[in-house]
Amino acid sequence: MIENFDMSLVDWSRAQFALTAMYHWIFVPLTLGLAFIIAIMETIYVKTGNPEWKKITKFWMTLFGINFAIGVATGIILEFEFGTNWSNYSWFVGDIFGAPLAVEGIMAFFMESTFIAVMFFGWNKVSKKFHLISTWLVAVGSNLSALWILVANGWMQNPVGMKFNPDTARNEMVNFWDVLFSPTAVNKFLHTISSAYTLAAIFVIGVSAWYLLKKLNIAFAKKSIVVAAVFGLITSLFTVMTGDNSAREIVRDQPMKFAAMEGLYDGSKGAGLVAFGIMSSTSENGNDNMKDFNFKLEIPNLLSYMAYMDGDAFVPGVNDVINGFTDNDGVVHPSVTTKIEMGRKAIHALKDYKQAQKDKDATLAQTSLNELKENFKYFGYGYFDDPYNTVPPISITFYSFHIMVGLGMWFLLLFTLALLFVYKESIVNNKWFLRAAIWSIPLAYVASQSGWIVAEMGRQPWVIQDLMPTLTAVSNIDTTSVQITFFLFLTVFTGLLIAEIKIMLKQIKLGPNHGGH
């Protein structure tokens, strides 16, 4: 059934959305984390009354403002693309997906936009405490915005709290709290924002390290590093913990994604974790998407332990998910071929139900409705012919996951060393560390983008897990129009990024004695 779709339209629509999302995510994590770092710095100023902390707060607040403005612009475009490029998706799940986005706009963005004016322009117009409260509310508001967006994304990864209405062919929300407190959504939110906090802490340390290398604003830089390193160390440890929880959710709800993340083709009990691996150009079983390993460093039993807290547990691989398997709780997961058959039954049953409604054939309508309910769980599989079309791009998912994890370990070490060198009063003389801190800024963005690649590429071909493949979600529009807007967005977003970097660098060179006044 897959040949009925214009795959070039699907590919270009995906490319445009990926472009917008990845550019948007360049700006967002710094906003989320820097907002709290600024709030902490201002709290120290209010508590101590030391004007040096006011100067520090204002400097980082200026960099926050530059970044915030461009992040809003890309985010608005991203939400519009759901209507322009993904209208079938919006129709199918708009009743559910729209709710958290509406709450985000009404509650979080309103709070954020209201108090940001006080934060930037109220220094000499409101009391210290009210200004401090405003700064904290901006931080909370920006993170609440992230909450609702990530709840919506988490629902796409694991659709819960809903039912399908065959009369409208739409999914409808039946329990808002199930959507909000889904373990997938909770872990996605906590892992994503904590990784954003880590990125912001690295940004502050890296910029401060540049001042120390240049022997400029040394007291300012040291104070900034202490706040950022403590904040970063705590949040990076939390990132590791939430990432571990997310992995256990993924292996249960999205076993194919988990197998791709680990490059695991054939599952086993006591599965080993590939700590480092290089995939070859040759293929596994003649499938170009499934590459053999040229080299891999594997830690025995660790993958089983990480996935199930049991070193002897069975972890399914790609072939197990394709062919069907029995999990550690004794639950039988059908083969993809069986799911395809069930999906086709559901699709045909929906068509029969619609026709029976037109013909006023109550008996056929009820029979069709029963068959639809029985098979709806795998509705989306009905659009595929080849089971291996349900396998995500393994190489990019595997490498992105391992880059993210590897860099996360380095960031933990960076924060620890920063605190150690400040404590020993040797940080100014550790030129190798200061240079490493500066280079860690782009590495933090690489890790952040890698995380999203794992989350979104790893769940392909699904836009809604098991229910709607990406190829059925696109709008029926001309491919050329998508191509044109892709390159227009690429030009505009790249221009915005270059402009932001230039403005940031100029502000950093001016230093805290000029910034924010």
N, C-alpha and C positions, 0 to 999 in steps of 0.2 A: 504493500500500500504506500510505501515511502516515495515511489516514483511519481505520484500525483502532485508532488509539491515542487515549487520552484526553489531549489536549494541555493541558488545564487542570491535570491532575496533573503532567505534565512541567514546565510553567511554574512551578507552585508549589514543586515539589521543587527545581528549579534556583534559584528565588528564595531558598529556605531555605538551601541549601548556600552560595550566594553571600553571603548575609547573614552566616552563621557564619564563612566563610573571610575575608571582608573585615574583620570585627571582630577575628578572630584575628590578622590581619596588621597591625592597628594596634599590637598589643603585641609581636609577634615581632621585627621589625627592630631596635627599640631594644634588646631583650635581646641579640641577636646582636652588635651593634656595641659597645654600652656595656660588655659583658663584656671585650672586648679593650682598650678604652680604660682601664678600671679596672686591668686586669692590667699595662698599660704604666705607669700612674701608680704602682702599688705597686712595680713593678720599680725605678723611679726612687727611691722611698722607701728600699727595701732597699739600693740602691747608694750613696745619698748619706747615709742616716741622718737626713735632714732631717725633723723632725716635721710640718712644714707639708705635705709630700707625703702623710703618713699621714692628716692631716685632710682633704685633698682627696680621697684615695681613699675614705675612709669616707663622705663626703658623696654622691659619685656612686654608691657601692655601695648606699646607702639607696634612691635613686631606682630603681636597677636592681631591687632586691628587690620594691618596690611593683609595678613593671611585670611582673616575672617571674611572680608569683603568679597574676595575672589571665590572662596568656597561656597558662598551663598549663590553666586551667579551660576556656577556649574551645577549645583544641586537643583535649582529650579528647572534647568534644561533636562536634567535626568528624569524628573517626575513627569514632564510633558511627553517624554518619549514613550511612556506607557500607553498614552492615547494615540500618538501618531504612528508608532512602529509596531506596537504590540496590542492592538485593539481586540484581537480574539482572546488574548490572555485577560485583558481588562474585563471583557464581557463574562468570561468563564468564572472568574474569581473576584471580580470587582467588589462584590458585596462584603467580602472578607478582607481582601487586601486594602481596600479603600479606608476601612475603619481606623486602623492604627495610623495611617498617613493623615487622616482628618484630625485625629487627636493630636498628632505632632504639630500640625499647623495651628490648631486652636489654642492648645495649652503651652507646649514647649517653646515654639518659635515666638509666640506672643510674649512670653516671659523674658526670653532672651533679648528680643528686639527692644522691649520696654526699658530694661535696666542697663543695656549696653550704653545708652545715651548718658545715663547718670555716671556710669563707670568712666567714660572718657571725658565728659565735660563738666562733671559735678565736683571736681576736687575742691574748689574754693566756694562752692555754692550750697553744699549740704554738709552735715556733720561727718566727722571721721567714721563713726559707727554706721551711719546710714550708707555712706559710700562703700564701706567694707561689705555690708549686707548686699548691696547692689552687685558688687564684684562676685560674691559667692553665688548670687542668684543667676548671673550670666553663666557661670561655670555649670551650675545645676541645670539650667535651661538648655544649654548646648548638649549636655549629656542626655537629657530627657528626649531631645530631638533624635539623638542616635538610638535611644531605647526603642522608640516606636518604629523607626525604619528597620531596625534589626529584628524586631518582633515579626514584622511583615516578611522579611527575608527568611527568618527561621521557620515560619509557617510554610513557605515554599519548599523548604528542605524536608519538612515533616508535617504534612497537612493534618490538623486535628481540629476538634471543636466545630465541625461543619457537617452539612448534609447536602446531597445533590437534589435539586428540584428538576425533575424531568420535563415539567411543563414549560419552564423558561430556559432549560439547558444551562443553568447557572448553579454554582455552589453558594450556599447560604450559611452564614454563621449561626450556630445554635448555642455556643457557649463562649463568650468573650474571654472569660477567665482561663479556659483551656488553651486558647490561642496565646494569651499574654504569658501564662506561666508554664507553657510547654517547656520541658527540659532542654529541648533543642534551642528554643528561643532564648531561654535564660543563659545557657552556656555560651551561645553565640554573642549575646550582648556583653557578658562579663569578659569574655576572651578578647573581643574586639576593642572595647574601651580600654582595658588594661594594657593592650598592646599599643594603643594610641598614647597612653600616659608614658609608656616606656620611650616611644619615639620623641615625645616632647622633652622628656628629661635628657635624652641624648643630644637633642638640638641645643638645649641650654648649656650643657657641659661642653659641647663642641665649640659653640660661639665663645664661651668663656675661656676655653683653652687657647683660642686664637689670640685673645687679649694677653694671656699669660706668656705666650710665645713672643709677642711683640713688646712685652714688658709695659703694657698699658693697663690702667684701671685694675690694678692687682687686687686691692681689697674688694672691689665690686665683683670681680671674677671669682674669687675664692668663696665669697658668701653665696653667689649664685650656684656654684658647683656643689656646695654642701646641701643646699635645699634640693637641687635637682637630683643629686646622687642618692640621698635618702628616699626621696619620692620614687625615683626610678628603681632602686633596689627592691623596695616593698612591692611596687606594681609589677615588676618583671617576675618576681617570685609568684605573684598572684596569676600572672599570664601563664606561667608554666602549669600551675594547678588547674586553671580553667581549660587550658589546652588539653590536659590529660583527661579531664571530665568530658570535653567535647569529643575526643577520640573514642571514648567508651559509648557515647551516644551514637556516633557515626557507625561504629561496627555493628550496632544493633539495628539502626534504622536505615542506614545506607551502606550495606556491606560491600557493594561494588565500589563505591568511592574509597572506602577504607583499603580495599585490596589494591586499588590504583595508587593510593598514597604510599603504600609500602612496596609496590612492585611485586606483589604476591600473586602468582598465577595458580598455583596448586596449594590449597590449604593443608594444614596438618595440626596435629596435637603438638604442644610444646614448640610452637612456631618461633623462629628466631627473628630478631629485629635487625634489619639492614641499616647499620649505622652510617655506612658510606657505600655508594655503588656507582658504577659507570655502565650504562646500557650500551649495547652494541648496535650495529646497523642490521644485524640478522634478526629474524623474527621467530617468535614462538609459534609453532604449529602453522606456519605459513601466513599468520595474521600480521599485517604490517604495523598494527597498533600495539602489538605485544612483543616487545624486544627482549632478547636474552640479555643477561648480564655479562659484560666482559670481565668485570671484577666487582666483588662485593665483600665488605667486611661485616660479618653477621654475628650478633650476640645471641647465643642459644637461649631459647625459652622466653626471652624478654618480651617479645611481641604478644605472646599469649598472656603473660602476666599483666602487661599494660592494658590489654583489651578487656580482660575478664578478671583481673586480680588472682589469676590462677596460672601458674607456669606450665601446667599440662593441658590447658583448655584448647579446644579446637578453634582455629581461626580460618574462616573460609577465604579462598582465593578467587580470582576472576573466574576460572573454570568451574569452581564449585557453585558460584552464584548462577552461572549460565546453565549448568546441568542440574541444579537443585541440590540441597543439602539439608541435614538435620543439625540444628544448633545445639549448644550446650544445655539448653533447657528442654531438649527433646521436641522442639517445634520444627515441623517439616516445612521447608521453604521450597515451593515448586520451581521447576525449571523455567527458564525464560520462554521456551517453546510453549509450555502450558500457559504461562501468563499471556502470551500473544493470542492463544486460542480464547482465553477468557476475555481479554480485551476486545477481540473481534465480536464475541457474543454480546458484550455490553453495548458496543457501538450499534450492532444490528438490532438489538433489543430496543434501544432508544429510538431508532428509526421506525421500527414496527409500532412502538407505543405512540409516536406522533401520528402515524398513519391511522392507527386504530381510533385515536381521539377524533381525527377528522371524519372517519367513517362511522363514528358513534358505536363502535364495537367494544362493549364493556368487557367481554370475556377475553378477547385478544389483548386489550389494553392492560388488564390485570396480569395476564400470563407474561406479557412483555416486561411489565414493571417488576415482577418477581425475578425474572432472569437478569434484568439490569442490576437490581440490588445485589443479587448473588455474585455477579462478576465485576461490579463497579470498581472494586479495590485495585484492579489492574487495567482500568479503562484505557490508559495511555499506551499500553503495549500493543493495542490493536492496530496502531498505525505503522508497525514494523513488520518486516518479513524475516530478516536475518537477525538471530539472537545477538550476534556480535556487534550489531549496530547500537546496542544498549551499553556498550563498554565505553567509558570516557577516554580521553587522550591520556594514555598511561605515562608516557615519558615526561610530559610537561607537569603533570600532577605530582609524580614522584620527585622530580628535581625541585619543584617549587616548595614542596613540603619539607624536604631535607635542607634546603637553603634557609627557610624560615626557622627551623629548629636549631640549625647550626649557628646562625647569627644570634638567636635568642640566648644561647649559651655564652657567646662572646659578650653580649650586653650585660649579663649578670656579672661577669668578670670585670667589665669596664667600671660599673658602678662601685664594686667592691674596692678596686684599685684606686678609684678617685677618692673615696673616703679615707683609705689608708694613707695615701700620699698627702692629703690635706691635714690629716691628724699628725703625721710625722713632719709636717711643714717642709716637704721636699717636692711638692707638685710643680713648683716653678722650674726646678732643675731637671725634671724628668721630661726632656724634650721628645723622646720617643713616645711617651704616653700622650702628651699633648697633641702630637701629630696624629696618633691613632684615634684620639677623641674627635678630632676634626673630620677625619675620614669616616668615622662611624656615623656621621649625619647622613650621607647618601646611603650607607649600608642599612640604616634604620628604615629608610623608604623602600629599599629593595625587599627587606623582610616583610614590611607591611603590605606591599603589593603582592608578594609571593603568597601571603596568607589568603588574600582574596582570590588569587588564581586557583589555589587549592579548593576553596569553598565553592567557586562557581564552575570552573572547568571540571572539577572532580565529580560534579553531579550531572554532567551532560550524559545523555541527551535530554535531560528533564528540565523544564522550566518549573513544573510542580511535580515533585517526586511521585512516579508511578501513574499519575493522572493526566498529565499534559506534556507531551514532548515539545521541545523548542520549535520544531518545524511546523506545528499546528498553531502556534501562539502569535505568529506575525500578522500584521495588517496586510490586506490585499491592495498593495500599492506598487507603483512602478519601481523596479530595482534601480533604475538610473537616478531617480530622485533621492534614494537612500545613499547612493554613491556620491552624489554632488554634496549632500549635507554632511556626509562623513568627512570629506576633505575641507569643507567650510569650517566644521567644528574643529578639525585637526589644526587648521591655521589659526583660528581664534583662540583656542585653548593653549596652543604653544606660545602664541603672542602674550597671553595673560601670564603664563608661567615665567617667560623670560622677563616680563615687566615686574612681576613680583620679586624674582630673584635679584634684579637690579636695584629695586627700591629697598629690599631687605639689606643687601650688601652696603648700599649707601648709608642706611641708618646705622648699621653695625660699625662702619668706619667712623661715623660721627661720634658714636659712643654714648654712654649713659649721661654724660654732661650736657648733651644736646637733645637726646631722645625724649619724647613724651612731654616736653614742656610747651 
